[in-house]
Structures are given as C-alpha cells and as structure tokens.
Amino acid sequence: KKGIAVTFARGCNAQSVAELAVALMLSVSRGIPAKNEEIKHGGWSLFMGSELNGKQLGLVGYGNIGSRVAKIAQAFGMEVTAYDPYIESEVLEKAGIKKGSLEEVLSQSDFISLHAPATKENENLIRAETLQLMKSSAYFINTARGALVNEQHLKNAILEKRIAGAAMDVFCTEPPEKELVCLEKIVCTPHLGACTVDSARRLSDISYEIVMNYVNNRPLKNRLV
C-alpha cells in the first residue's frame, strides 16, 4: 500500500541445500554420526552400510533444488526417478531422469528425498499410507519443509522397521521433539540447509544488486510487488 518494492533472492541457497541432502543420504546409510560419536567415547565397532552407487533415488519435487540433487546423485551412479506434476516428461528425459507417479517413486526407490513446497495440498504428504509404500530397506530424506511429514507416523515406521532410517534437516516444530530425533535410525541437522558461506555470499550479492537497481530506477529481479 505504501509503494514499497518487495523482491526475493531466488535460488541463492539451492546448491547448499542440494549438497546437504546428499550428505544426509551418506550419513544415514553409512552410520557416520553414530560411529563418530562411538569412537569419541572409546568404542570401535563396524557398521554394514549401503552404497549410493547403483541405487534408485526418488525425488518428490524437481525444482531448483531437486534438479541439483539429481545431478549429484547421478555422479554417484544412482538412477533417478522424479515425481513432480508441474514438470514435463521431456524435461526429465533430457536430464536422464524417469518420471513417475508418487506411488511409483515411493515404492521403487532406495532413497527418497523431499523437495516439494509446503502447500495445503502437500501437508502430511508423508504419512502412514505413503510410508507403507516404501521398501523396508529405504531411507527417507527431508531438507524441504517439516509440514510435509507426519512425524508421529514416521517415528512409528522406523520403530516398526518398515523403513531403514531417515535423515532430516527440517521439522514440524523447531527444535523438534526429542522422542523423534533420539531414535537410533534418524540423523538430524538443525535446519542448516542454507548455512554455507557460499550461500550467504550469493544472498548478499543478489540483495545488493536489487537495492542498487531500485536506487537507480532499473528493473528489479524476482519482484513480487
């Protein structure tokens, strides 16, 4: 109402979040956090983990972040399937990715990574019914939004060994409930997907550019209002 311009720094943290998603896949499938802690307390035992190479990655959402995760995963030798109703099959095929329904992605993948927005339609997207579709050997990764996941249902699935484990950077309530994050098969980080010096630098650069464009009456990038 006051004529104030509103913009945003599109994509400045996409690479940082994508890399964290893959890091979480490695962490949970190789037991890295638990073994690090064990050794620091004098322990020394092996953990039979799982490679990424040759495994099926299922992406729920193929936007700026999901597409970057796909590229990194392909470098590891993973096959990628994506569910995104807003992306044309031709776009995915060009990137060497198979398009699948949500049910296909969840039931066929060894790793499932969420990269969907938190909309009313997506709330509790991962719940008892969808968790039931996953392989018992599958790992679930969430670096998107906490509202996409019913955390009680996820906790039950892990306790009942209906999935192999989960790695999460986002939660419905932050900080999250201890009874969820203290489970042996869960790896957690404190919503730090965007927390890299590289992401912060891009944010600063884009913000400075927008401000200077406004001051000099030039068109504004990513203008909302």
C-alpha positions as CSV (number, residue, x, y, z in Angstrom):
1,K,0.0,0.0,0.0
2,K,2.9,2.3,0.6
3,G,4.5,1.5,-2.7
4,I,7.4,-0.4,-1.2
5,A,9.0,-2.8,-3.6
6,V,9.2,-6.5,-2.5
7,T,11.6,-8.9,-4.1
8,F,13.4,-12.1,-3.1
9,A,16.8,-13.8,-3.7
10,R,15.7,-16.7,-5.8
11,G,17.9,-19.8,-5.8
12,C,20.8,-18.4,-3.6
13,N,20.7,-21.4,-1.3
14,A,19.7,-24.2,-3.8
15,Q,23.2,-25.7,-4.2
16,S,23.8,-25.7,-0.4
17,V,20.5,-27.5,0.3
18,A,21.1,-30.0,-2.5
19,E,24.6,-30.9,-1.2
20,L,23.2,-31.3,2.3
21,A,20.5,-33.7,1.1
22,V,23.2,-35.9,-0.5
23,A,25.4,-35.6,2.6
24,L,22.4,-36.8,4.7
25,M,22.0,-39.8,2.4
26,L,25.6,-40.8,3.0
27,S,25.4,-40.1,6.7
28,V,22.3,-42.2,7.4
29,S,23.2,-45.0,5.1
30,R,26.8,-45.3,6.4
31,G,26.1,-44.7,10.1
32,I,28.6,-41.8,10.1
33,P,27.2,-39.7,13.0
34,A,26.7,-42.7,15.3
35,K,30.2,-44.1,14.6
36,N,31.8,-40.7,15.0
37,E,30.2,-40.4,18.5
38,E,31.1,-44.0,19.4
39,I,34.8,-43.6,18.6
40,K,35.0,-40.4,20.6
41,H,33.7,-42.3,23.6
42,G,36.2,-45.1,23.2
43,G,34.2,-47.5,21.1
44,W,35.1,-49.3,17.9
45,S,32.6,-51.4,16.1
46,L,31.7,-51.9,12.4
47,F,28.5,-50.8,10.7
48,M,27.4,-52.5,7.5
49,G,26.1,-49.7,5.4
50,S,24.8,-49.2,1.9
51,E,26.4,-47.6,-1.1
52,L,24.7,-44.9,-3.2
53,N,26.1,-46.3,-6.5
54,G,23.6,-48.4,-8.3
55,K,20.7,-47.4,-6.1
56,Q,17.4,-45.8,-7.1
57,L,16.8,-42.3,-5.9
58,G,13.3,-41.0,-5.8
59,L,12.7,-37.2,-5.8
60,V,9.5,-35.8,-4.7
61,G,9.8,-32.4,-6.3
62,Y,12.1,-31.5,-9.2
63,G,12.6,-27.7,-8.9
64,N,15.8,-25.7,-8.4
65,I,17.0,-27.9,-5.5
66,G,15.6,-31.3,-6.6
67,S,17.3,-30.9,-10.1
68,R,20.6,-30.2,-8.4
69,V,20.3,-33.3,-6.1
70,A,19.6,-35.4,-9.2
71,K,22.9,-34.2,-10.9
72,I,24.9,-35.0,-7.8
73,A,23.2,-38.4,-7.4
74,Q,23.9,-39.3,-11.0
75,A,27.6,-38.6,-10.4
76,F,27.4,-41.2,-7.6
77,G,26.0,-43.7,-10.1
78,M,22.4,-43.5,-8.9
79,E,19.4,-44.0,-11.1
80,V,16.9,-41.1,-10.6
81,T,13.1,-41.1,-10.8
82,A,11.1,-37.9,-10.0
83,Y,7.6,-37.1,-9.1
84,D,6.6,-33.5,-10.0
85,P,3.2,-32.8,-11.6
86,Y,4.5,-29.4,-12.8
87,I,7.5,-30.7,-14.8
88,E,7.1,-32.1,-18.3
89,S,8.4,-35.6,-19.0
90,E,10.6,-34.2,-21.8
91,V,12.5,-32.0,-19.3
92,L,13.2,-35.1,-17.1
93,E,14.1,-37.3,-20.0
94,K,16.6,-34.8,-21.3
95,A,18.3,-34.9,-17.8
96,G,18.4,-38.7,-17.9
97,I,15.6,-38.9,-15.3
98,K,12.5,-41.1,-15.3
99,K,9.2,-39.5,-14.5
100,G,7.0,-41.5,-12.1
101,S,3.8,-41.2,-10.0
102,L,4.2,-40.5,-6.3
103,E,3.3,-44.2,-5.7
104,E,6.0,-45.4,-8.1
105,V,8.6,-43.1,-6.7
106,L,7.9,-44.2,-3.1
107,S,7.6,-47.9,-3.8
108,Q,10.6,-48.3,-6.2
109,S,13.3,-46.1,-4.6
110,D,16.1,-47.0,-2.2
111,F,16.4,-43.3,-1.2
112,I,13.5,-40.9,-1.2
113,S,14.3,-37.1,-1.0
114,L,11.7,-34.4,-0.5
115,H,12.0,-31.2,-2.4
116,A,8.4,-30.0,-2.6
117,P,6.9,-26.7,-1.3
118,A,4.8,-26.6,1.9
119,T,1.3,-26.1,0.4
120,K,-2.1,-27.0,1.8
121,E,-2.2,-29.9,-0.7
122,N,1.2,-31.2,0.4
123,E,0.6,-31.1,4.1
124,N,1.3,-34.6,5.7
125,L,2.3,-35.9,2.2
126,I,4.5,-38.4,4.0
127,R,2.2,-40.3,6.4
128,A,1.2,-43.8,7.3
129,E,-0.3,-44.6,3.9
130,T,2.7,-43.3,1.9
131,L,5.3,-44.7,4.3
132,Q,3.7,-48.1,3.8
133,L,4.6,-48.0,0.1
134,M,8.3,-47.7,0.8
135,K,10.8,-50.6,0.8
136,S,11.8,-51.8,4.3
137,S,15.4,-51.1,3.1
138,A,14.6,-47.5,2.0
139,Y,16.0,-44.3,3.5
140,F,13.9,-41.1,3.8
141,I,15.5,-37.7,3.5
142,N,13.8,-34.3,4.2
143,T,15.5,-31.0,3.6
144,A,12.3,-29.3,2.3
145,R,9.7,-28.4,4.9
146,G,8.6,-30.1,8.2
147,A,4.9,-29.7,7.3
148,L,5.3,-32.3,4.6
149,V,5.8,-35.1,7.1
150,N,3.6,-36.6,9.8
151,E,6.4,-37.1,12.3
152,Q,4.4,-39.5,14.5
153,H,3.8,-41.8,11.6
154,L,7.5,-41.5,10.6
155,K,8.6,-42.4,14.1
156,N,6.3,-45.5,14.1
157,A,7.6,-46.6,10.7
158,I,11.2,-46.5,12.0
159,L,10.4,-48.2,15.3
160,E,8.5,-51.0,13.4
161,K,11.4,-51.3,10.9
162,R,9.1,-50.5,8.0
163,I,11.8,-48.3,6.6
164,A,15.6,-48.4,7.2
165,G,16.0,-44.9,8.5
166,A,15.6,-41.2,8.0
167,A,17.7,-38.0,7.8
168,M,16.0,-34.7,8.4
169,D,17.0,-31.0,8.4
170,V,13.5,-29.6,8.9
171,F,10.7,-30.4,11.4
172,C,7.1,-29.5,12.2
173,T,8.3,-27.8,15.4
174,E,11.8,-26.5,15.7
175,P,13.6,-27.5,17.9
176,P,11.9,-30.9,17.3
177,E,10.5,-33.4,19.8
178,K,13.3,-35.4,21.5
179,E,11.5,-38.7,21.2
180,L,11.7,-38.5,17.4
181,V,15.3,-37.2,16.9
182,C,16.8,-39.5,19.5
183,L,15.8,-42.6,17.6
184,E,18.8,-44.7,16.5
185,K,17.9,-44.7,12.9
186,I,17.5,-41.0,12.5
187,V,20.2,-38.4,11.5
188,C,19.3,-34.8,12.2
189,T,20.6,-31.3,11.5
190,P,19.2,-28.0,12.8
191,H,17.6,-26.5,9.6
192,L,21.0,-25.6,8.2
193,G,20.5,-26.4,4.6
194,A,21.2,-22.8,3.5
195,C,24.0,-22.3,6.1
196,T,27.1,-22.0,3.9
197,V,29.4,-19.1,3.4
198,D,28.8,-19.5,-0.3
199,S,25.0,-19.2,0.0
200,A,25.3,-16.2,2.3
201,R,27.6,-14.5,-0.2
202,R,25.2,-15.1,-3.1
203,L,22.4,-13.8,-0.9
204,S,24.4,-10.6,-0.2
205,D,25.3,-10.1,-3.8
206,I,21.8,-10.6,-5.1
207,S,20.3,-8.3,-2.4
208,Y,22.9,-5.6,-3.1
209,E,22.2,-5.8,-6.8
210,I,18.4,-5.4,-6.2
211,V,18.9,-2.5,-3.9
212,M,21.2,-0.7,-6.3
213,N,18.8,-1.3,-9.2
214,Y,16.0,0.2,-7.1
215,V,18.0,3.2,-6.3
216,N,18.9,3.7,-9.9
217,N,15.4,3.1,-11.2
218,R,16.4,-0.1,-13.0
219,P,14.2,-3.2,-13.3
220,L,14.2,-5.4,-10.2
221,K,14.9,-9.2,-10.3
222,N,12.3,-11.5,-8.8
223,R,9.9,-8.7,-8.0
224,L,6.8,-9.8,-6.1
225,V,5.2,-6.4,-5.5
